[in-house]
Amino acid sequence: MRDHNFHAEMNARHLWHPFAHPGEMRDVPPKVIASASGVRITDDAGHETIDAVGGLWCVNLGYSCDPIKEAIAAQLASLPYYSAFKGTTNGPAIELSVELARILGEDGMARAFLTSGGSDSVDTALKLARQYHKLRGEAGRTKFIALRKGYHGTHFGGGSVNGNTAFRAPYEPLLPGVFHVPSPYGYRNPFDEEDPERLARLCLRALEEEIAFQDPSTVAAFIMESVQGAGGVIVPHESYMPGVREICDRHGVLLISDEVITGFGRAGAVSGARLWGVQPDMMTCAKAITSGYFPMGAVMASERVAEAFEGKGGAMVPTGYTYSGHPVGCAAALACLAETERLALWDCARDLGPRLLAGLEGLRRHEAVGDVRGQGLMAAVEIVSDRDARTADPARAGRIFEAAYRAGAMVRWSGANLVCSPPLTIEAEDVDRVVAALDEGLSEAA
């Protein structure tokens, strides 16, 4: 590998980074991560930190999971690729579908459509939702409703249901027939309501009013994250998602739970929907399905959805990806899910999450901290320049991010939010070190 100076000089000459300004990447080169072990990463200048980002919400098993690496190597040696399109498939794809149905059976999930990642999964789920209604004789159900601040990937469909203007505006006009309602975001919402339970009721009423306004017979699905991730770790009141389920049932609207971040343990349960006691109609999965070791995803469907495709009058699924059911990805996922279950990583997130959140709550003594939110091992600290006015301060958040990195923790800088989503294999003392690094960063940035 070339040295640090080469990377710094050449980084943005030919490489465009996701969600980054090319000029900024030339002027302020990003950290070049050269190696990783356990929950720690080392950049090409030799600086080691705790990875409190988990890669990108995904490296739940840390960087030293030999069973996944061995499964990938063994599969590459026997069958590195074959198509899963009509007429052919492979053993790992079949085995993975069985395992996913078993693990997510309590969530009502019974069928798997395999993809290359989260964005693929979301777009596929949106298409399957429209096709489901057509197969049932309700071709007029084409609209989608989603949450403001929601994030559902970068494909055209997922970008359309995204609830963050910054991610949508450069590509508009997007998919027609998509509408957004307020999210249960206690720190910032149009109702000026801070009580979580009352806020949930107001948001549910807004959803029902939007469905009525659009005409229920035209709405295909409501898509939501069980805990909003990229929007700033927005944790709903426990009554919110069950209320969504009841509204969707009453109006014949499918509920798609986007579990790309929360699936397989991060929120402290096998799925985020299970955390709230809800069975959705479809789930989108990715990230932790292979702990980030291989690009992989899945759309899970309930028996009710499956019946429309498999029963009398059913139809083919006319979508797919070259790497759907990739044997290496499926082998990686099988090994990953086995380790995830063996270590009960959802219990690790459930048990250590309160420690992380309590540590971050202690940072409120810094004037720059406006809000702290979290669920399981996903948390956010929102940075402000004025507490009373709640004025978001992305620039200061950036300075804190840099200082925390120097102090030994890589966190995610997203607008005014500093997000923590460490590997679920992290130990208590490293959780404390992440909090200490943020504390130091806040002090330095003040």
Beta strands, then each sheet from edge to edge (+ up, - down):
strand 1: 33-37
strand 2: 40-43
strand 3: 48-51
strand 4: 109-115
strand 5: 143-147
strand 6: 178-181
strand 7: 219-225
strand 8: 254-258
strand 9: 282-285
strand 10: 297-302
strand 11: 369-374
strand 12: 379-386
strand 13: 391-392
strand 14: 409-410
strand 15: 412-414
strand 16: 417-420
sheet 1: 1+ 2- 3+ 14+
sheet 2: 4+ 10- 9+ 8+ 7+ 5+ 6+
sheet 3: 11+ 12- 13+
sheet 4: 11+ 12- 16+ 15-
end
